[in-house]
Amino acid sequence: MRLKEEQIVRLAEQVLTALDHDGLITLKTERGKVLAAIKNAIASDIRREADLEQDAERLLEQTLRSMGGGAGIDRLKMLRMIKEKLAKERKIIL
């Protein structure tokens, strides 16, 4: 998922507001620090997913080359399978 910086900031604000509104958290530090931590966690997760996507694409290309081009193979289905396997190995929830 590709989000712009301002979208990540808005998402982090919404998460923090919802958690605070529902009484699920009690802030023990200033709101700005908590907001920055949430924003960093979201951005980190997005980077991990992008890295996973790149690795899956690379592995798919290697696999198809080793199969002589992979004629007749559903690339999207195979890519999804590779991504799911890598995500499971790396403990990433898609």
Buried (B, 14 or more C-beta within 10 A) or exposed (E): EEEEEEEBBEBBBEBBEEBBEEEEEEEEEEEEEBBEEBBEEBBEEBEEBEEBBEBBBEBBEEBBEEEEEBEEEEEEEBBBEBBEEBBEEEEBEE
